[in-house]
Amino acid sequence: IDSRHENKVLSTAVIDLAENQILSVEDIQKSQLVITTYHKNNPDIPFNFFTEESDGTQRLFNMMLTILDIVKNNKILLIDEIETQLHIKLVEYIIGLFNKSESAQLIYTTHNTYLLNTNKLRKDQIYFVNKRDDGSSDLYSLFDYKDFRDGLDAEKAYLQGRFDAIPYIDEQADSFIK
């Protein structure tokens, strides 16, 4: 999306505000700002950012200033369920920004097994959390699996249960359906 603001003073104020505090889309909406976006393929058709853009576009907009600041200033970002409301290509782009950085770090949780791609992440960058029967959790790295060679399909191995950390599905629940 290419964004153009009719009022450059207003857009500068939004950027200044964002640099001084973290703003959510809701905060911006409450401030009565009107943000108009224009799509690359239809540059003559204006969209109201808050009512006509998707939840994913709004989430990306909400995150990007923070992400760019963190990458630029070599900070650490924690995101729970990074893939929520975002296209997988956008998630890969965000992860790539951190992989290109020398010191910025991204720590995220995900339920999207596609992100277990060892062609884009090193084995020491992939961690699993396995919940024990007593309610405690174990955290361990794909790197700990010495028999898992480079080039193997981590997503397939994970879904087969090779690394544990998969949900326990009680087959007895099926009896309620019948």
Backbone as JSON, one array per atom type, in Angstrom:
{
  "sequence": "IDSRHENKVLSTAVIDLAENQILSVEDIQKSQLVITTYHKNNPDIPFNFFTEESDGTQRLFNMMLTILDIVKNNKILLIDEIETQLHIKLVEYIIGLFNKSESAQLIYTTHNTYLLNTNKLRKDQIYFVNKRDDGSSDLYSLFDYKDFRDGLDAEKAYLQGRFDAIPYIDEQADSFIK",
  "N": [[0.86, -1.18, 0.0], [0.64, 2.13, -0.89], [0.88, 5.06, 0.86], [-0.59, 8.26, 1.03], [-0.74, 11.4, 2.44], [-3.06, 13.94, 2.83], [-2.62, 16.11, 4.39], [0.37, 17.17, 5.25], [1.47, 18.17, 7.58], [-0.07, 16.98, 9.54], [0.59, 14.27, 9.13], [3.28, 14.32, 9.83], [3.03, 14.96, 12.51], [1.83, 12.62, 13.46], [3.9, 10.77, 13.1], [5.84, 11.91, 14.8], [4.5, 11.63, 17.24], [4.35, 8.83, 17.37], [7.02, 8.16, 17.63], [7.53, 8.95, 20.19], [5.83, 7.55, 21.83], [4.12, 4.4, 22.05], [1.64, 3.86, 19.79], [-1.59, 2.61, 19.3], [-3.84, 1.35, 16.78], [-6.37, 1.94, 17.68], [-5.86, 4.1, 19.41], [-5.13, 6.07, 17.59], [-7.48, 6.26, 16.12], [-9.23, 7.3, 18.08], [-8.2, 9.82, 18.33], [-9.29, 11.27, 16.35], [-8.07, 11.42, 13.88], [-7.84, 11.32, 10.35], [-6.93, 9.0, 8.15], [-5.95, 8.44, 4.97], [-5.59, 5.97, 2.57], [-3.99, 4.74, -0.36], [-4.06, 2.38, -2.9], [-1.55, 0.67, -4.72], [-2.31, -0.45, -7.21], [-4.67, 0.88, -7.76], [-4.43, 3.87, -7.78], [-6.03, 6.14, -7.76], [-8.21, 5.79, -6.19], [-9.41, 6.5, -3.09], [-9.02, 5.18, 0.25], [-10.48, 4.79, 3.42], [-8.51, 4.37, 6.1], [-9.2, 3.22, 8.59], [-11.77, 2.14, 8.34], [-11.96, 0.83, 5.93], [-9.74, -0.67, 5.33], [-8.09, -3.84, 5.7], [-7.96, -5.97, 8.66], [-5.44, -7.08, 8.88], [-3.8, -5.28, 7.41], [-4.11, -3.03, 9.01], [-2.97, -4.02, 11.38], [-0.32, -4.45, 10.56], [0.45, -1.82, 9.93], [0.26, -0.75, 12.49], [2.35, -2.08, 13.74], [4.72, -1.54, 12.27], [6.26, 0.92, 12.6], [7.32, 0.56, 15.13], [8.74, -1.85, 14.72], [10.64, -1.04, 12.77], [12.07, 0.88, 14.25], [13.16, -0.77, 16.25], [14.78, -2.53, 14.75], [16.54, -0.7, 13.57], [17.8, 0.4, 15.83], [18.89, -1.73, 17.13], [17.46, -3.37, 19.05], [15.37, -5.53, 21.1], [12.53, -7.42, 20.21], [9.49, -8.78, 21.25], [6.92, -10.85, 20.17], [3.76, -12.16, 20.41], [2.27, -14.82, 18.81], [2.92, -14.14, 16.0], [1.91, -14.4, 13.43], [-0.76, -13.7, 13.44], [-3.46, -12.31, 11.8], [-1.86, -11.56, 9.66], [-0.54, -11.92, 6.37], [1.39, -14.7, 5.3], [3.65, -14.05, 3.79], [4.18, -11.42, 4.57], [4.86, -11.87, 7.23], [7.19, -13.38, 6.85], [8.74, -11.38, 5.66], [9.03, -9.56, 7.81], [10.46, -11.19, 9.63], [12.72, -11.53, 8.07], [13.78, -8.91, 8.08], [14.87, -8.79, 10.63], [16.7, -10.9, 10.49], [18.55, -9.84, 8.74], [19.64, -7.84, 10.23], [22.35, -6.87, 12.35], [22.32, -6.91, 15.15], [19.74, -6.6, 16.23], [16.97, -8.33, 17.69], [14.42, -10.75, 17.28], [11.89, -12.28, 18.97], [9.46, -14.62, 18.87], [6.21, -16.17, 19.11], [4.4, -18.78, 17.51], [1.8, -20.51, 15.74], [1.95, -21.4, 13.28], [3.15, -23.76, 11.33], [4.55, -23.57, 8.99], [6.48, -21.68, 9.33], [8.65, -23.0, 10.31], [10.8, -23.24, 8.66], [13.83, -24.34, 7.72], [15.46, -23.34, 5.79], [15.32, -20.65, 5.93], [15.65, -19.98, 8.55], [18.08, -20.62, 11.05], [18.92, -23.7, 12.75], [19.43, -23.21, 15.43], [17.85, -21.06, 15.91], [15.27, -21.82, 16.14], [12.88, -22.73, 18.41], [11.1, -24.86, 20.68], [8.2, -25.27, 22.73], [7.18, -27.37, 25.2], [4.53, -28.63, 26.94], [4.35, -30.09, 30.08], [2.9, -32.88, 31.91], [2.49, -32.05, 34.52], [1.93, -29.41, 34.29], [4.03, -27.63, 34.03], [6.52, -26.25, 31.76], [8.75, -27.14, 29.1], [11.5, -25.77, 27.38], [13.19, -25.93, 24.4], [15.67, -26.26, 21.8], [15.69, -26.7, 18.22], [18.23, -27.18, 17.44], [19.22, -28.81, 19.42], [18.6, -31.34, 18.63], [20.6, -33.43, 17.46], [20.59, -35.41, 15.52], [19.01, -34.39, 13.57], [19.43, -33.44, 10.48], [20.8, -30.81, 8.39], [18.78, -29.42, 5.84], [16.7, -31.21, 6.0], [13.11, -31.57, 6.33], [11.77, -29.59, 8.58], [9.2, -28.8, 9.32], [7.55, -30.96, 8.53], [8.66, -33.01, 10.12], [8.13, -32.0, 12.67], [5.29, -31.99, 12.69], [4.89, -34.71, 12.62], [5.47, -35.34, 15.17], [8.06, -35.57, 16.05], [9.59, -33.78, 17.55], [8.24, -33.49, 19.89], [6.14, -31.24, 21.67], [3.63, -30.95, 20.5], [0.07, -30.55, 20.27], [-1.98, -32.23, 22.66], [-4.47, -34.36, 21.82], [-7.48, -35.38, 22.82], [-8.97, -38.28, 22.17], [-11.35, -39.14, 23.2], [-13.08, -37.05, 23.14], [-14.32, -37.18, 20.73], [-16.46, -38.87, 21.14], [-18.54, -37.31, 22.05], [-19.57, -36.13, 19.84], [-20.79, -38.1, 18.42]],
  "CA": [[0.0, 0.0, 0.0], [1.31, 3.42, -0.87], [0.05, 6.01, 1.61], [-0.38, 9.69, 0.8], [-1.53, 12.17, 3.39], [-3.42, 15.25, 2.3], [-2.08, 17.12, 5.29], [1.71, 16.73, 5.66], [1.69, 18.55, 8.98], [-0.72, 15.95, 10.33], [1.36, 13.04, 9.06], [4.49, 14.54, 10.63], [2.6, 14.88, 13.92], [1.61, 11.2, 13.77], [5.23, 10.16, 13.22], [6.44, 12.41, 16.04], [3.8, 10.98, 18.34], [4.72, 7.41, 17.39], [8.39, 8.05, 18.12], [7.56, 9.23, 21.62], [5.03, 6.56, 22.55], [3.56, 3.38, 21.17], [0.23, 4.13, 19.51], [-2.35, 1.55, 18.66], [-4.81, 1.86, 15.81], [-7.47, 2.51, 18.46], [-5.43, 5.42, 19.89], [-5.18, 7.01, 16.46], [-8.9, 6.47, 15.82], [-9.8, 8.17, 19.11], [-7.69, 11.18, 18.18], [-10.06, 11.87, 15.25], [-7.27, 11.53, 12.67], [-8.34, 10.63, 9.17], [-5.8, 8.54, 7.34], [-6.41, 7.95, 3.68], [-4.59, 5.16, 1.9], [-4.19, 4.51, -1.79], [-3.42, 1.14, -3.31], [-0.69, 0.79, -5.9], [-3.03, -0.81, -8.44], [-5.77, 1.83, -7.95], [-3.95, 5.06, -7.07], [-7.01, 7.23, -7.74], [-9.32, 5.45, -5.3], [-9.0, 6.64, -1.68], [-9.58, 4.26, 1.24], [-10.37, 5.2, 4.81], [-7.67, 3.35, 6.71], [-9.82, 2.56, 9.74], [-13.03, 1.45, 8.03], [-11.93, 0.12, 4.66], [-8.56, -1.54, 5.21], [-8.23, -5.1, 6.43], [-7.35, -6.05, 9.99], [-4.02, -7.34, 8.68], [-3.15, -4.03, 7.02], [-4.08, -2.18, 10.2], [-1.99, -4.56, 12.34], [1.01, -4.18, 10.02], [0.68, -0.39, 10.14], [0.44, -0.57, 13.92], [3.61, -2.67, 14.15], [5.91, -1.22, 11.47], [7.14, 1.95, 13.17], [8.03, -0.09, 16.23], [9.7, -2.81, 14.15], [11.74, -0.3, 12.14], [12.86, 1.46, 15.33], [13.89, -1.85, 16.91], [15.83, -3.0, 13.85], [17.51, 0.39, 13.41], [18.51, 0.66, 17.08], [19.39, -3.01, 17.68], [16.73, -3.72, 20.27], [14.73, -6.84, 21.1], [11.08, -7.37, 20.1], [8.75, -10.02, 21.53], [5.58, -10.82, 19.58], [2.99, -13.39, 20.61], [1.52, -15.23, 17.62], [3.31, -13.16, 14.98], [1.15, -14.57, 12.19], [-2.15, -13.28, 13.59], [-3.99, -11.31, 10.87], [-0.88, -11.18, 8.64], [-0.2, -12.87, 5.32], [2.66, -15.36, 5.6], [4.74, -13.32, 3.12], [4.5, -10.28, 5.43], [5.58, -12.41, 8.39], [8.54, -13.7, 6.38], [9.43, -10.11, 5.46], [9.39, -9.05, 9.13], [11.53, -12.04, 10.13], [13.89, -11.2, 7.26], [14.37, -7.65, 8.57], [15.69, -9.11, 11.81], [17.82, -11.74, 10.07], [19.55, -8.97, 8.09], [20.21, -6.95, 11.25], [23.49, -7.45, 13.06], [22.11, -7.07, 16.59], [18.33, -6.62, 16.64], [16.48, -9.69, 17.87], [12.98, -10.98, 17.26], [11.45, -13.49, 19.65], [8.03, -14.7, 18.61], [5.52, -17.45, 19.16], [3.58, -19.0, 16.33], [1.18, -21.81, 15.55], [2.08, -21.66, 11.86], [4.3, -24.65, 11.15], [5.3, -23.15, 7.8], [7.61, -20.86, 9.76], [9.75, -23.88, 10.73], [11.6, -23.4, 7.45], [15.26, -24.27, 8.04], [16.17, -22.61, 4.74], [15.27, -19.23, 6.29], [16.08, -19.86, 9.95], [19.04, -21.63, 11.49], [18.35, -24.61, 13.75], [19.54, -22.61, 16.77], [16.86, -19.99, 16.01], [13.95, -22.43, 16.27], [12.66, -23.33, 19.73], [9.8, -25.48, 20.94], [7.74, -25.3, 24.12], [6.4, -28.59, 25.43], [3.88, -28.6, 28.25], [4.4, -31.36, 30.8], [1.66, -33.29, 32.58], [2.33, -31.31, 35.78], [1.62, -28.01, 33.98], [5.24, -26.87, 33.73], [6.88, -26.29, 30.34], [10.15, -27.28, 28.69], [11.9, -24.98, 26.22], [14.38, -26.54, 23.81], [15.95, -25.81, 20.44], [15.87, -27.69, 17.16], [19.67, -27.45, 17.44], [19.46, -29.9, 20.38], [18.38, -32.61, 17.95], [21.82, -33.62, 16.66], [20.31, -36.3, 14.4], [18.23, -33.67, 12.56], [20.43, -32.88, 9.56], [20.44, -29.67, 7.55], [18.08, -29.76, 4.6], [15.49, -32.0, 6.25], [11.89, -30.78, 6.45], [11.45, -29.43, 10.01], [7.75, -28.73, 9.48], [7.03, -32.33, 8.44], [9.13, -33.74, 11.3], [7.38, -31.48, 13.82], [3.9, -32.48, 12.62], [4.93, -36.14, 12.92], [5.72, -35.49, 16.6], [9.47, -35.87, 16.31], [10.15, -32.83, 18.52], [7.2, -33.29, 20.91], [5.54, -29.89, 21.56], [2.4, -30.93, 19.71], [-1.08, -30.59, 21.19], [-2.58, -33.51, 23.04], [-5.86, -34.39, 21.38], [-8.18, -36.45, 23.51], [-9.87, -38.97, 21.25], [-12.64, -39.34, 23.84], [-13.95, -35.93, 22.78], [-15.1, -37.6, 19.56], [-17.68, -39.55, 21.57], [-19.59, -36.31, 22.23], [-20.09, -35.8, 18.52], [-21.6, -39.23, 17.92]],
  "C": [[0.89, 1.22, 0.0], [0.39, 4.4, -0.17], [0.43, 7.42, 1.24], [-1.29, 10.42, 1.76], [-1.8, 13.54, 2.79], [-2.82, 16.36, 3.15], [-0.73, 16.66, 5.82], [2.02, 17.08, 7.09], [1.1, 17.47, 9.89], [0.1, 14.66, 10.3], [2.66, 13.16, 9.84], [4.17, 14.44, 12.11], [2.39, 13.43, 14.34], [2.95, 10.51, 13.97], [5.92, 10.62, 14.5], [5.81, 11.76, 17.26], [4.25, 9.53, 18.49], [6.14, 7.21, 17.89], [8.47, 8.25, 19.62], [6.75, 8.24, 22.45], [4.49, 5.55, 21.55], [2.07, 3.66, 21.03], [-0.4, 2.89, 18.91], [-3.28, 2.19, 17.64], [-5.97, 2.52, 16.55], [-7.12, 3.91, 18.98], [-5.55, 6.46, 18.78], [-6.63, 7.3, 16.1], [-9.53, 7.45, 16.8], [-9.35, 9.61, 18.93], [-8.34, 11.91, 17.01], [-9.22, 12.07, 13.98], [-7.98, 10.8, 11.53], [-7.12, 10.27, 8.35], [-6.38, 7.92, 6.08], [-5.27, 7.16, 3.06], [-4.99, 4.99, 0.44], [-3.43, 3.25, -2.16], [-2.65, 1.36, -4.61], [-1.46, 0.56, -7.2], [-4.2, 0.12, -8.76], [-5.42, 3.15, -7.27], [-4.95, 6.22, -7.01], [-8.18, 6.97, -6.79], [-8.85, 5.54, -3.84], [-9.72, 5.61, -0.79], [-9.43, 4.88, 2.62], [-9.65, 4.06, 5.53], [-8.41, 2.55, 7.77], [-11.08, 1.77, 9.4], [-12.95, 0.59, 6.78], [-10.7, -0.75, 4.45], [-8.75, -2.78, 6.07], [-7.58, -5.03, 7.81], [-5.85, -6.28, 9.88], [-3.25, -6.09, 8.3], [-3.05, -3.1, 8.22], [-3.05, -2.69, 11.21], [-0.57, -4.27, 11.86], [1.38, -2.72, 10.23], [0.99, -0.11, 11.61], [1.82, -1.05, 14.39], [4.84, -2.05, 13.5], [6.8, -0.14, 12.05], [7.95, 1.38, 14.32], [9.09, -1.04, 15.7], [10.89, -2.08, 13.55], [12.64, 0.34, 13.18], [13.72, 0.38, 16.0], [15.03, -2.35, 16.04], [16.93, -1.94, 13.72], [18.38, 0.57, 14.65], [18.92, -0.6, 17.83], [18.78, -3.36, 19.02], [16.15, -5.12, 20.12], [13.22, -6.64, 21.06], [10.5, -8.75, 20.39], [7.35, -9.87, 20.97], [4.93, -12.18, 19.81], [2.15, -13.64, 19.36], [1.7, -14.22, 16.48], [2.43, -13.23, 13.73], [-0.29, -14.08, 12.26], [-2.48, -12.11, 12.66], [-3.01, -10.9, 9.77], [-0.7, -12.3, 7.62], [1.18, -13.44, 5.62], [3.85, -14.64, 4.95], [5.14, -12.08, 3.93], [5.27, -10.73, 6.67], [7.02, -12.75, 8.0], [9.36, -12.43, 6.17], [9.91, -9.54, 6.8], [10.54, -9.86, 9.71], [12.83, -11.74, 9.38], [14.57, -9.91, 7.68], [15.29, -7.91, 9.75], [16.88, -9.99, 11.44], [18.92, -10.93, 9.41], [20.26, -8.06, 9.09], [21.36, -7.65, 11.96], [23.18, -7.73, 14.52], [20.65, -7.08, 17.04], [17.85, -8.07, 16.74], [14.96, -9.72, 17.89], [12.71, -12.31, 17.95], [9.94, -13.55, 19.48], [7.5, -16.11, 18.85], [4.68, -17.55, 17.9], [2.91, -20.37, 16.41], [1.27, -22.2, 14.08], [3.34, -22.49, 11.62], [5.12, -24.31, 9.91], [6.54, -22.36, 8.19], [8.77, -21.68, 10.32], [10.7, -24.15, 9.57], [13.08, -23.23, 7.78], [16.09, -23.67, 6.91], [16.22, -21.12, 5.05], [15.73, -18.97, 7.71], [17.1, -20.96, 10.24], [18.37, -22.51, 12.56], [18.42, -24.02, 15.16], [18.59, -21.43, 16.95], [15.45, -20.53, 16.22], [13.86, -23.14, 17.62], [11.24, -23.87, 19.83], [9.48, -25.35, 22.42], [6.84, -26.52, 24.25], [5.84, -28.55, 26.84], [3.89, -30.0, 28.86], [3.04, -31.66, 31.44], [1.41, -32.5, 33.85], [2.05, -29.82, 35.56], [2.84, -27.15, 33.71], [5.58, -27.03, 32.24], [8.37, -26.47, 30.16], [10.36, -26.43, 27.45], [13.18, -25.59, 25.68], [14.46, -26.16, 22.33], [15.99, -26.98, 19.47], [17.34, -28.09, 17.08], [20.02, -28.61, 18.37], [19.29, -31.28, 19.75], [19.53, -32.84, 16.96], [21.58, -34.51, 15.45], [19.47, -35.62, 13.31], [19.21, -32.9, 11.67], [19.89, -31.67, 8.8], [19.76, -30.17, 6.28], [16.85, -30.63, 4.8], [14.31, -31.06, 6.49], [11.46, -30.71, 7.92], [9.95, -29.4, 10.24], [7.15, -30.14, 9.49], [7.42, -33.13, 9.69], [8.37, -33.29, 12.55], [5.96, -32.05, 13.84], [3.81, -33.98, 12.87], [5.22, -36.4, 14.4], [7.16, -35.74, 16.98], [10.09, -34.97, 17.39], [9.23, -32.62, 19.72], [6.52, -31.95, 20.64], [4.33, -29.83, 20.64], [1.22, -31.06, 20.66], [-1.55, -32.02, 21.45], [-4.05, -33.44, 22.65], [-6.51, -35.61, 22.0], [-9.21, -37.06, 22.57], [-11.25, -39.19, 21.86], [-13.61, -38.2, 23.51], [-14.81, -36.27, 21.57], [-16.42, -38.25, 19.96], [-18.84, -38.57, 21.78], [-20.27, -35.96, 20.91], [-21.06, -36.87, 18.04], [-22.91, -39.34, 18.62]]
}
